[in-house]
Amino acid sequence: MDIENFSNCLNYISLAQSKKPTIELIIPLITTAVGIFIGFGTNLIRDRKKRISGSDHDM
């Protein structure tokens, strides 16, 4: 691939991405936020269970 074809390819990609509807730009942000909340919630529940089971063994 020569420089001109590569430049045309980059131009096509930039034009294709700029024509996306707003919802397609928001979906990655929403899914990332949901993933963060699910991961945080899972860790919080796991830590609480560890703490509860750990306090039973201390007595």
Beta strands, then each sheet from edge to edge (+ up, - down):
end
